Each structure stands twice: as C-alpha cells, then as structure tokens.
Amino acid sequence: MAAIADLNDWLDEQSRTDIIWYIKRLSANDTLATGGHQAGPYIPKDFLFSVFPELKKPDAKNPDIRFELRIDSHSDARLVRAVWYNNKLRGGTRNETRLTGFGGSQSALLDPDSTGALVVFAFQTRKLINQPYICRAWVCDDAAGVEADFVEERVGVIEPGKWKIWNVVEHREGLFPETITHSSCWLPKENIPMSWLQRFPSAAEIIQKTIEMRADNEKPVDVRLMRRRECEFEIFRSVEEAIELPLVTEGFSSVDDFISRAQTILQRRKARSGRSLELHTRAIFIEENLKEGSDFSHQPESDPGKRPDFLFPSEASYKDASFPKEKLRMLAVKTTCKDRWRQVINEADRIPNKHLLTLQEGVSEGQFREMTGAGISLVVPAQLKSAYPGAIQNYLQTLESFIGDIRLLKIS
C-alpha cells in the first residue's frame, strides 16, 4: 500500500493554513471523453475568482491567467490556463470558468479514462511575493478505488456533479460547506420531528419524507429519481445541521473530541450516500406497480455469500433451477462506477448480462467497451445521457426503459 502512504503524506503536506482544497469527480465534459475541443476541469467562478482575483474582468473577453499546476500523483507539471469564458455577457451562451492547457490526453486530468476519478486540487490562498504561483493536484485513478475511498474518509463523500471546498483552518467549512442552494426541501429546525433531533433518522425515514415532499408521481421515472435525490440530500443536511452545528459552534475540549465527532459525521454521510440511490430505486419500483417478492427482490441472496441489490423477478425464481435464466435480470446500484463496476461481475452467477444503475457523469469509450465485454449494461437517468460520449449514448438504458423491459418479461 505504498501508494496510500504517498497519498497520505501528500494530503498532510497540503493541509496547511494557506491552502484550500477543491475536490470533485471528473465528468466526461472535464476530460476528453466527449471529444470536446476545450476540455478541462470545471471550477465554480466564485471559488476561482477568490483564488485569482485578477481573473474577474467582466469587461474583457474570456480573461485568463497562467500558472503552474503540478499533478503530483502522476509526476506531471504544466503551465496551465485559468479562463473565464464570459461571452454570455455579450449575447453568447457561456459563463463558466475552467482550467485548460494540459496538453491533451497524456495529462491525467484530460485522459478519457480518468472520467469519474476523484481529484483534489490544492490551491494557495496567499501568493508569495516574487514567487510563481503553484497549484498541486492528486488524481485518484487506481482501479480498486482505494485512493478515492481514502480521500473521502477525510473530507466526506463526493458525489457525481457535486464538489467540495475544504480548508484545514475552517474545520466547520469541511463539515458544513456552503455549496447548497436551499429549496423547499430544506427543513427549518422547528419543522424537524422531535424524534429526529433526539435520534438521527434512518435512511428509510428520510426517503419516506422525501417522497412526501416530492411525490412527483406524474413525472417520468428518471426525472422523479433525480429530483428526489436532490431533495433527500437537503433533508439530510438540514437535519445534520440542526443536530451537529450547535455542537461544532460550541467547540470541543480537545482535538480528539473534535476528530471523533467529525468522524461520526463523515461516516454517517458515507452510509447515507451508499444506500440513498438504492432505496430511491426500490421506492420507484413499487410506485411503478412492481411487487416486491414476485416482480423483484431487494438485497436477496443470489448465491452463497452474494447479495446483489435487485433480482428480477424474485430470489425464489433465481434459485429455481427450472426457471429459464433468459427471464432473469439483475440490477446493481452504484452512485459512481469508475472504480466499482467490476464488483458487479460475480454478483449473480446465473445471469451473464448484468445491469448497473449509476449517476456517474460519463465514462470513456474504452471503459465502456471493457464493461460491455464483461457483460455489464449501464442504466443511466435520461438527464445524464448527454454527459456520455455520443458513440455510446444509444447503448445506454434509462431507468424507465429498464422498468419497461422488466414488465415485458412478465408477459413474454
């Protein structure tokens, strides 16, 4: 595990008072996976303006600056460009900031196979006089996902399409970052059930509350899933803030007490993220008139020691040797799939072609060929299909089309 030791040392070195981290998972639009000509990691304007105030020039067309970025995970250093594409201010369509100038796919940040990888950018908050500005980065791209898990143990779960800012000085910022725009799903403390304030609600309780607030039964399945995921995240965070923020504000008597509380919060977040998509999917199956036990089984035992997320039509059918295997289906649910799709291969021995539902924003064509070669079919919410390379979009299933196929199995 020398690589983890190297990463641990790197994180410790970048945990200084003059450094702020920007952490995200690379989308296909960040890398060269979609074949774009201006690929490069997206970074929110407000954050990049705070690091490079001279970039905020609305009167200039696409203002930019150059600085050195060292990708320490891959021993790569380049002079890159931070640019504000601002033609929307003059009747165009773009108003975003990105990092560009990495020299093509040979850079780990633009390599299509880095799509879905977790990246930590360590930006300096103070530029030393007469010294060049240097930003450092670590791309977690080990096949097993161990590096990404290690980073998330420290900063919390980073989901696709989300990002986090973390600074060693502002510990509270690491626990309660201002990256959420409160909507009607945010619960003021007075609207949170008293029992939840005394005992943090279970994942199932929060999912049920989400369904009450975002029934959306008239909306397409994929829209319903994504809207509820956003709503559930806000409910979770509002309850978390109501319980934990007073304790954090009050302070701790020792560093050990703070670390212990922080670990409790981070582990709870990790547990929530791990089950959220799975429980939302189960709820939608039931709403779509699939009966648990006869149309699908949730967390069944397919084979000794193996528990896929969903089997169709049931665990009993799977274990019935006389039931035709061509009518069996399996669905695994993983928020990200870059490092985890291989876990699905051996989950149900009787089913050679396995389905995997993911929220990852794209995979490379090479990754997709490897998945399909191993018998994995991707299921992606309809809203996310455009994040994938055009060459593979027609091979992706939406959750709605997957449910349609399950219905057809019943009548065929």
N, C-alpha and C positions, 0 to 999 in steps of 0.2 A: 504493500500500500504506500509505496514511496510517493506516488502522485498526490495522494491525500495529504501526506506530510508536507509536500511542496505547497499545495493549496492552502493548508492551514497556516503555514509560515507567511504566505502571501497575504492572506486576509489579516493576519496580525500586523504585518508591516503597513497595510493600508488603513489600519484602524487608528489613525492619528486625528488630532483635533482640527487639523487644517485640510481634511479630506472628506468629501461627501460622495456616497455611492449612488449610482443609478443602476438599477437591476431590472432586467427584462428577459423574456424569451424571444428569440429572433423569429420573426414571421417570414413568410415567403417574399413579402414585399421589402423586407430588410436585406435579405440575401439576393443572390442572382437566380433563385429558384424559378421565378416567373419570367425571367428573361428581360427584365426592365433595364433601361439604359442608365438610370440614375439611382441604382440600388445603394443602400447604406442605412445604418440603423436610425430609426425614427427616435427623436428625443423631444419631449414637450418644450414648446417655446419658452414658457416662463422659467423652466429649470435652466435651459441653455443660456437664456439672457442673464440669469443670475450668476452663471459661471463666466460668461463672456459679455459683459455689459456693452462693449463696443459693437456687438452684433446687432443690437436693437436700433436699426436705422430705417424707419418706415419710408423715408423719402428716397432711399437708394433702392435700385433694382437688385434683388437677390444678394444682399450684403453677405460677405463671408470673411472668415479669418482662417489662418493656417496654424496648426500646432502639431507637436509630436505626440503620437499615440503608440504606446508600446503594449503589444499583446503578449504578456509575459507567459501565458500558458503555451504559446507556440513560438516563443523566442523570435518575435517579429516586431520590427519598429518601422513606422512610416510617418511621413509628413502628410497629414490628412486635412480635410477642409470641413469646417462647420459652416453651414449655409442656411440662410433663411429664405426659402422660396416664397416670395410675397406678392406674386403677380395678381392675387385676388384683390389687393388694394387698388389695382389699376384695371379692374374689369376681367381678370383672369379667373382661374379655378383653384390655384394652390396657395396655401397659407400654412406652411409647416417648416419645421427645422429638422435637418438630418446631418449625419456625418457621411462624407463621401471621400473619394480619392484613395481607395485602398489597393488599387492596382489589379482589380479583377478577382477571379475565383481562387487564386492562390492565397488570398487572405482568408484566415479562418472566419472573419466576420462576414464575408461575402460568399464563401463556399456554399453552394446549394445544399450540401449535406449537413450544414450547420443549422438549417431551418429547424426551429423548435428548441435549439440549445439555449441554456441559461447563460447569461453574460453579466458580469459585474464590471461596471466602469467606475474607476476611482478618480474623481476629478479633484483638483486642488481648489480650495476656496480662496487662497491668497497666493498671488503670483509674486515670486521673489524678484526684487529689483535686479535688473541686468542679467536675469537668468531666463532661459527659454521655458515656455510653458510645456509641461509634460503630463499627459493623462495616461493612466495604466489600465489595462483590462485583462480579464480572465474569461476565456470561453470554455464552458464545461461541455466537453464533447466526447467523454468516454462512453463506450457503448452500453455499459451497465447502468449509467445514470448515477453513479456513486458520488461524483463531484457535485452534481446539481443537488442531490439529497443533502450533502454536507453543507452547502451554502444555505439551503432552506432551513436546516436545523438552527442556523444562526439568525436569519432575518425573517423567517416565515415563508409560507408558500407563495410562489409567484405563478399565477395562472396565465394562460394564453390571453393576450390582449390587455393584460394589466402590467403595471410597473410599480416599482417602489423606490423611494429615496430614503437613505439611511445614513446617519451621522453618529459617530461614537459619542459626541458631546450631548446631543439631544436624544437621550435614550427614549424619551416619550415619543419622539418622531418615528423611531423604529417600531414602536408598538401601535401608535395611532397616527399614521401618515395622512396628510390632507390630500388624498387622491380620490375621494368620493364626493360626487355631487349628490347631496341629499335629495331624495324624491319622496313620494308619498309612502314608500315602504320603510322609511326611517321612523323608528318608534321613539317619541319622546319618553323620558323616564316614567312620567305619570301614566302612560299608556301600556307600559310593560307589565304583564301579570306579576303580581307579588311573588308567586311561587317561583317564577323565573329568576327573580332577583335573589332569592334565597338558595336556589339550586339551578345552575346553568341548564337551560333546556336541552333536551336531546335533539339529535339531528332530525328525527321523525317529527317532533313537536314543531320545530322551526319550518320544516317542509309543509306541515299542515297549515300553519299560519300563513305561509307564502301562498298556498292555494286559495285560502280565504281572501287574501288581498289581491291576487292576480289570477282569478278563476280563468278568464280568457278562453272559455270553452268554445267560443265561436271562432277563435283564431286557429290558423294552421298549426299542426303539431310542432313544427320546428320553431315557429315564432313563439309559441307558448313556452317551449323549453328554455329558450334564451332569455325571454322576459322574466321568467320565474327565477332563473339562476341569478340575474342581477338583483331582483327583489330580495331573494333569500340572503344574498351577501349583505345587503343593507340591514336586514332584520338582525342577522347575526352580529354585525358590527355595532349596531345601536345597543343591543343587549350587552355586548362585551364592554363598550364604553361606559354604560351606566354602572356596571359592576366594578370594572377594573380602574377606570380613570381616577376616581376618588382615592384609591389606594396608591396609585402612582404619584398623584399630586401631593399626597400627604408625606410621601418619602419613606425611606427604609432605614432601619437601624444599622444595617451592614450591607456590604456588597453582596455577600452570599444570599441574603434575603431577597435583594433585588433580582439576582440571577435566577433564583428559584422561582420567583413569581413570573419573570419573563419567560422561563422555560415552560411553565404551566400554560401561559397564554399561547405560546407558539405551538405547543403540542396540541392544544385544543383546535387551533386553526388548521393544523395539518390533518387532524382527524376529520374535521368538517369538510375540508376540500376533498379528502379521499372518498367520502360517501355521498356527497351532495349530488353529483351528476347521476349516480346510480339510483338514488331514491327518487329524484325527479322523473327519471325514465320509468321506474316502476309505477309511479302515480299516473303518468300519461298512458301507459299500457292499460291500466284499469279504467281510466276515463274513456279510452277507445274501445271499451267493451271486450277486452281480452280478460278472461277469467283466470285468476291465479290458481294454479293447481291442475287446470285442464287445458288452458291455452299457453301458459308459461309457468315456469318455476323460477323463483328468485333465490339466489345463493344455494342451489342444490348441490348434492354430491354427485358428480358425473361418474367418477371412477375413484377408487380408494385414494384419499388424500388430495383430491382435486375438486375445487369448488368454483366453477365459472359463475359470472354474475347472473346470467339468464340462460335457461334452456327452453326450447320450444319443441313440441307442445307441453312437455312436462318431464320431470325427473323419472316418473314411472315409465313413460314411453321410451325414454332413453335406455333404461335398464331392461326393457323388454326386448330380448334378442329377436323376437319375431316381428317387431315394429320396423317398417322399412327405413333404413338410415337416410335415404334420399329425402324423407319428410322431416328430418331432424334439423334444427338450427341452434346455433349458439351465438350469443351476443356478449362480448366483453365491453366494459365501460371504463375508459381511462381518459382523464382530462387532457393529458399530454401523451403522445405515443412515440416520440422520437427514440427514447431510451427504454420504453416499456413494452413495445408491441411483441417482442419475442416471448414475453411471459405468456402470451395467449396461445402459442402454438400447441402446447401439450395439455390444454385445459379440458378437452373432451375428445377422447380417442376415437369415438365412432363417427365424428363429424370432421371430414377432411377440410372443408372450406368454412372458415370461422369468420364471423363479423365482429368488427371493432368500432364502437362509437367513440369519437374523440372530438374535443374542441380545439385541438391544435390548429393554428393558422397556417396550414400548408405543410407539405413535405416535398423533398426534391424528387425528380423523376427517377433518380437512382434508388432512393429509399422506397419509392412506390413499387418499383419493379422487384425489389428484394421482398417486400411484404407480399405482393401477389404471388411471387414464386414460392413463398412459404404457405400459401393458402389463406392469406388474410385479406378480407374485403373491408374497405373503410366505409363507415357510415358517418356522415358529416351533416350538421344542420345546414339547411338550404342557404342561410345567410352567409355561411363561411365558405361555400364552394368557390367563390370568385377569388379567394385567397390562395387557391391551389394553382399550379401550372395549368395552362389551357389544355395541354396534351392529355391530362389525366382527369379533367373535370367530368367528362362523360362516363367515367368508370366509378365515380363516387355515388353512393346511395345516400339519400336523405333519410331521416328517421321516419318521415311519413311514408316514403316508398317502401322502407323495410317493413313497417307495420302492414302495409298493403300486401306484401309478399307472404307475411305470416297468415293473413286472412285467407289468401288463396290456397295455402296448404290445407286448410280445414275443409275446403270444398272440392279439392282435386282427388 
